[in-house]
Amino acid sequence: MAHSDTGASTTDYGLSEEFAVPSYFEQEKHRMEDFAKSHVSAGRRVVLITSGGTKVPLESRTVRFLDNFSSGRRGSSSAEYFLDSGYAVIFLHRHRSLYPYTRLYTGSNFLDGLKLETRGQTSQIQVDEDAFPNIAEVLRKYDAVKAGRLLLPVEFNTLSEYLHLLKAAAQALSSIGSKAMFYLAAAVSDFYIPASEMPEHKIQSSNGPLQISMKMVPKMLSPLVKDWAPQAFIVSFKLETNPSILLEKAQHALETYKHQAVVANVLDTRRGYVVVVTKDTHYELVLTDDEVTKKMEIEDKIVSKLTSAHTHFIAQKVKL
């Protein structure tokens, strides 16, 4: 069982020594724990979705930082399909990354889609449905999710915040065992600068060319699977630019960390083709031209495949 303390321990893997623990760690952990328990009591499964990229500061008083290109598209869209499938969702997302439902309109200037009508002392705002297509149906879905308290948003910004909040989520969900799924879609940096080696103030360009030495970010899959949430169904993501090594890399991850599935995708085709890799097999998921025309999203197929796998996983746990 995972320890609940925030300090270094046998299950901390040096996390607290390398990365400052956020002051709100315990608060967020309890919030996620209460959310998970209430929904499992109501007969639902709970999925923790990580989404967006992580910011890696180059200075303590941060002016410059390294970032990931991730917008949070996959995580935010997947959250909607999990909600449609009956899951309660903890959405651990980067601040200002794409968000479920509102993501559909991020390319629009929302003010251009609104019209103010004034009659005497009364003003009303009208919505242009051409600017916000299908807005009524999307709003109905969102209102139902809010009414059922089915979506719990938790924000991170920096790499350090993400790592500690992932640990908090894992410890919070460990109590619901196999009813928990981890859907780790966030683009997490592989490199960071330790706080002890980071300059306090803005790096001065007058000092000449910048040379940076960075450490490898510890892989959180290992403590997640072994210690923090050992009964949960855990899905990681593998993004490559070279399709010839994709399956090899995904299978190696499964062998190394012993979790349940890897969603493997290639950068150039990630929106229409993925491979869901498990210990025993792999499934290719592809959007056809007709499905693309109908604006279907690959995340619909990913979530459908994984919810079925999760059902089988829970049944196997019950047999044991």
C-alpha positions as CSV (number, residue, x, y, z in Angstrom):
1,M,0.0,0.0,0.0
2,A,1.3,3.5,-0.8
3,H,2.3,5.8,2.0
4,S,0.4,9.0,2.4
5,D,3.2,11.2,3.6
6,T,4.6,13.8,1.3
7,G,8.2,13.4,2.4
8,A,10.8,11.1,1.2
9,S,10.0,7.4,1.8
10,T,10.6,4.0,0.4
11,T,7.8,4.6,-2.1
12,D,8.8,8.2,-2.9
13,Y,11.6,7.3,-5.3
14,G,13.4,10.5,-4.4
15,L,10.6,12.7,-5.8
16,S,10.4,15.0,-2.8
17,E,14.1,15.4,-2.7
18,E,14.4,16.5,-6.3
19,F,11.1,18.4,-6.7
20,A,9.5,20.8,-4.3
21,V,6.2,19.5,-2.9
22,P,3.3,21.9,-3.7
23,S,1.7,23.4,-0.6
24,Y,-1.7,22.2,-1.8
25,F,-0.6,18.5,-2.2
26,E,-2.7,17.1,0.7
27,Q,-5.7,19.3,-0.2
28,E,-5.8,18.0,-3.8
29,K,-5.2,14.4,-2.7
30,H,-8.2,14.5,-0.3
31,R,-10.4,16.2,-3.0
32,M,-9.6,13.4,-5.5
33,E,-10.0,10.7,-2.9
34,D,-13.5,12.0,-1.9
35,F,-14.5,12.3,-5.6
36,A,-13.3,8.7,-6.4
37,K,-15.0,7.1,-3.4
38,S,-18.3,8.8,-3.9
39,H,-18.5,7.7,-7.6
40,V,-17.4,4.1,-6.9
41,S,-20.1,4.0,-4.3
42,A,-22.6,5.1,-7.0
43,G,-21.4,2.2,-9.2
44,R,-19.1,4.1,-11.5
45,R,-15.5,3.6,-12.5
46,V,-13.1,6.5,-12.2
47,V,-10.4,7.5,-14.8
48,L,-7.6,9.8,-14.1
49,I,-6.6,11.6,-17.3
50,T,-3.4,13.6,-17.6
51,S,-3.4,16.2,-20.4
52,G,-1.2,18.9,-21.8
53,G,2.5,19.5,-21.6
54,T,4.8,20.4,-18.7
55,K,6.8,23.5,-18.2
56,V,10.5,23.2,-17.1
57,P,11.8,26.4,-15.6
58,L,15.4,27.5,-16.4
59,E,15.5,30.1,-13.5
60,S,14.0,30.1,-10.0
61,R,12.3,33.4,-10.7
62,T,11.2,32.0,-14.0
63,V,11.4,34.1,-17.2
64,R,12.6,31.4,-19.5
65,F,11.4,27.8,-19.6
66,L,11.3,24.7,-21.8
67,D,7.9,23.5,-22.9
68,N,6.2,20.7,-24.8
69,F,4.1,21.3,-28.0
70,S,1.1,19.5,-26.5
71,S,-2.2,21.4,-26.6
72,G,-4.1,18.8,-24.5
73,R,-6.3,17.8,-27.5
74,R,-6.1,14.1,-26.9
75,G,-6.7,14.3,-23.2
76,S,-9.6,16.7,-23.4
77,S,-11.4,14.9,-26.2
78,S,-10.8,11.5,-24.4
79,A,-12.4,12.9,-21.3
80,E,-15.6,13.5,-23.1
81,Y,-15.8,9.9,-24.5
82,F,-15.0,8.5,-21.0
83,L,-17.9,10.6,-19.6
84,D,-20.1,9.3,-22.4
85,S,-19.1,5.8,-21.4
86,G,-20.2,6.2,-17.8
87,Y,-16.9,7.0,-16.1
88,A,-16.3,9.8,-13.6
89,V,-13.2,11.7,-14.7
90,I,-10.4,13.4,-12.8
91,F,-8.9,15.7,-15.4
92,L,-5.3,16.5,-14.4
93,H,-4.4,19.2,-17.0
94,R,-2.0,21.9,-17.8
95,H,-3.2,25.4,-17.0
96,R,-4.8,26.9,-20.1
97,S,-4.6,23.7,-22.1
98,L,-7.6,22.4,-24.0
99,Y,-10.6,21.6,-21.8
100,P,-13.5,19.1,-22.3
101,Y,-16.3,20.6,-24.3
102,T,-14.9,24.1,-24.6
103,R,-12.0,22.6,-26.7
104,L,-14.5,22.5,-29.6
105,Y,-14.5,26.3,-29.9
106,T,-11.0,27.3,-29.1
107,G,-10.3,28.3,-32.7
108,S,-13.1,30.9,-32.5
109,N,-13.1,34.4,-31.2
110,F,-16.0,34.0,-28.8
111,L,-17.0,37.7,-29.0
112,D,-17.6,37.3,-32.7
113,G,-20.2,34.6,-31.9
114,L,-22.2,36.8,-29.5
115,K,-24.6,39.6,-30.2
116,L,-25.9,42.0,-27.6
117,E,-29.5,43.0,-28.0
118,T,-30.8,45.9,-25.9
119,R,-34.5,46.7,-25.4
120,G,-35.0,49.6,-23.1
121,Q,-33.4,48.7,-19.8
122,T,-33.0,45.0,-20.6
123,S,-30.1,43.4,-22.5
124,Q,-29.9,39.9,-23.8
125,I,-26.9,38.0,-25.4
126,Q,-27.7,36.0,-28.4
127,V,-25.4,33.1,-29.6
128,D,-24.6,32.8,-33.3
129,E,-24.8,29.0,-33.8
130,D,-22.8,29.3,-37.1
131,A,-19.9,30.5,-35.0
132,F,-20.4,27.8,-32.4
133,P,-21.8,24.8,-34.3
134,N,-23.8,22.3,-32.2
135,I,-23.4,24.5,-29.2
136,A,-26.9,23.6,-27.7
137,E,-26.1,19.9,-27.7
138,V,-22.6,20.5,-26.3
139,L,-24.0,22.7,-23.5
140,R,-26.6,20.1,-22.6
141,K,-23.9,17.5,-22.2
142,Y,-21.7,19.8,-20.2
143,D,-24.7,20.8,-17.9
144,A,-25.4,17.1,-17.3
145,V,-21.8,16.5,-16.4
146,K,-21.8,19.5,-14.0
147,A,-25.1,18.4,-12.4
148,G,-23.7,14.9,-11.8
149,R,-20.3,16.3,-10.6
150,L,-18.7,13.8,-12.9
151,L,-15.7,15.9,-13.9
152,L,-13.1,17.0,-11.4
153,P,-10.5,19.4,-12.9
154,V,-7.0,19.6,-11.3
155,E,-4.5,22.0,-12.7
156,F,-0.7,21.8,-13.0
157,N,1.8,24.1,-14.7
158,T,5.3,23.0,-14.0
159,L,6.9,19.6,-14.3
160,S,7.3,19.5,-10.5
161,E,3.6,20.2,-9.9
162,Y,2.6,17.5,-12.4
163,L,4.8,14.8,-10.8
164,H,3.5,15.5,-7.3
165,L,-0.1,15.7,-8.4
166,L,0.2,12.4,-10.2
167,K,1.4,10.9,-7.0
168,A,-1.4,12.5,-5.1
169,A,-4.0,11.1,-7.6
170,A,-2.5,7.6,-7.5
171,Q,-2.6,7.6,-3.7
172,A,-6.2,8.9,-3.8
173,L,-7.3,6.3,-6.3
174,S,-5.5,3.4,-4.7
175,S,-8.4,2.8,-2.3
176,I,-10.8,2.0,-5.2
177,G,-8.5,-0.7,-6.6
178,S,-9.3,-2.1,-10.1
179,K,-12.2,0.4,-10.6
180,A,-9.5,3.1,-11.3
181,M,-8.0,3.7,-14.7
182,F,-4.9,5.9,-15.3
183,Y,-4.9,7.4,-18.8
184,L,-1.5,9.1,-19.0
185,A,-1.9,11.3,-22.1
186,A,0.2,14.3,-20.9
187,A,3.4,15.2,-22.7
188,V,5.9,15.0,-19.8
189,S,9.4,16.5,-20.2
190,D,12.2,14.0,-20.2
191,F,14.7,16.5,-18.8
192,Y,14.9,19.1,-16.0
193,I,17.3,21.3,-14.1
194,P,17.4,20.5,-10.3
195,A,16.4,23.5,-8.1
196,S,19.9,23.4,-6.5
197,E,21.5,24.0,-9.9
198,M,19.1,26.6,-11.2
199,P,20.1,30.3,-11.2
200,E,17.8,32.4,-9.1
201,H,17.5,35.4,-11.5
202,K,17.0,35.8,-15.2
203,I,19.9,34.4,-17.3
204,Q,21.7,37.3,-18.9
205,S,22.2,37.2,-22.6
206,S,25.2,39.5,-22.2
207,N,27.1,36.5,-20.7
208,G,27.3,34.9,-24.1
209,P,26.0,31.6,-25.5
210,L,24.0,29.5,-23.0
211,Q,25.1,26.0,-22.1
212,I,22.7,23.9,-20.0
213,S,23.2,20.6,-18.4
214,M,19.9,18.8,-17.6
215,K,19.0,15.6,-15.6
216,M,16.7,12.9,-16.7
217,V,13.2,13.1,-15.2
218,P,12.4,10.0,-13.1
219,K,9.9,7.7,-14.7
220,M,6.8,7.7,-12.6
221,L,5.3,4.6,-14.1
222,S,7.4,2.4,-11.9
223,P,6.2,3.7,-8.5
224,L,2.7,4.1,-9.9
225,V,2.5,0.5,-10.9
226,K,4.4,-1.0,-8.0
227,D,3.5,1.1,-5.0
228,W,1.1,4.0,-5.5
229,A,-1.9,2.3,-7.3
230,P,-0.9,-1.4,-7.8
231,Q,-4.5,-2.6,-8.5
232,A,-5.4,0.0,-11.1
233,F,-5.6,-0.3,-14.8
234,I,-2.8,1.8,-16.2
235,V,-2.5,3.1,-19.8
236,S,0.6,5.0,-21.0
237,F,1.2,6.7,-24.3
238,K,4.2,6.4,-26.6
239,L,4.8,9.0,-29.3
240,E,7.5,8.5,-31.9
241,T,8.5,10.2,-35.2
242,N,9.9,6.9,-36.6
243,P,7.1,4.4,-37.3
244,S,9.6,1.5,-37.7
245,I,10.4,1.6,-33.9
246,L,6.9,2.3,-32.6
247,L,5.8,-1.3,-31.7
248,E,9.2,-2.2,-30.3
249,K,9.2,0.9,-28.0
250,A,5.7,0.2,-26.8
251,Q,6.4,-3.5,-26.1
252,H,9.6,-2.5,-24.2
253,A,7.6,-0.1,-22.0
254,L,5.1,-2.8,-21.1
255,E,7.9,-5.3,-20.3
256,T,9.7,-2.7,-18.2
257,Y,6.8,-1.3,-16.2
258,K,4.4,-4.2,-16.2
259,H,1.3,-2.0,-16.7
260,Q,-1.7,-2.9,-18.8
261,A,-1.6,-1.0,-22.1
262,V,0.3,1.4,-24.3
263,V,-1.3,3.7,-26.8
264,A,1.4,4.0,-29.5
265,N,1.2,6.7,-32.2
266,V,3.4,8.4,-34.8
267,L,3.6,12.2,-34.7
268,D,2.4,12.8,-38.3
269,T,-0.6,10.3,-38.2
270,R,-1.6,10.5,-34.5
271,R,-5.0,12.0,-35.2
272,G,-6.1,9.1,-37.5
273,Y,-4.1,6.1,-36.5
274,V,-2.9,4.5,-33.2
275,V,-2.0,1.1,-32.0
276,V,-3.2,-0.1,-28.6
277,V,-0.5,-2.5,-27.3
278,T,-1.1,-5.0,-24.5
279,K,0.9,-7.8,-23.1
280,D,-0.6,-10.4,-25.5
281,T,-1.5,-8.5,-28.6
282,H,-1.9,-5.2,-30.4
283,Y,-4.9,-3.5,-32.0
284,E,-4.6,-1.0,-34.8
285,L,-7.3,1.7,-34.7
286,V,-7.8,3.7,-37.9
287,L,-10.2,6.4,-39.0
288,T,-11.6,5.7,-42.4
289,D,-12.1,8.5,-44.9
290,D,-15.9,8.3,-44.3
291,E,-15.3,8.6,-40.5
292,V,-13.1,11.6,-41.1
293,T,-15.8,13.2,-43.2
294,K,-18.3,12.6,-40.4
295,K,-15.8,14.4,-38.0
296,M,-15.3,11.2,-35.9
297,E,-12.3,11.4,-33.6
298,I,-9.7,8.6,-33.0
299,E,-10.2,9.1,-29.3
300,D,-13.7,7.6,-29.6
301,K,-12.2,4.4,-30.8
302,I,-9.3,4.5,-28.2
303,V,-11.7,5.0,-25.3
304,S,-14.0,2.2,-26.6
305,K,-11.2,-0.3,-26.8
306,L,-9.8,0.6,-23.4
307,T,-13.1,0.6,-21.6
308,S,-13.6,-3.0,-22.9
309,A,-10.2,-3.9,-21.7
310,H,-10.8,-2.4,-18.3
311,T,-14.0,-4.4,-18.0
312,H,-12.1,-7.6,-18.7
313,F,-9.3,-6.5,-16.2
314,I,-11.9,-6.0,-13.4
315,A,-13.5,-9.4,-14.1
316,Q,-10.1,-11.1,-13.9
317,K,-9.4,-9.3,-10.6
318,V,-12.7,-10.5,-9.2
319,K,-11.9,-14.1,-10.1
320,L,-8.6,-13.8,-8.2
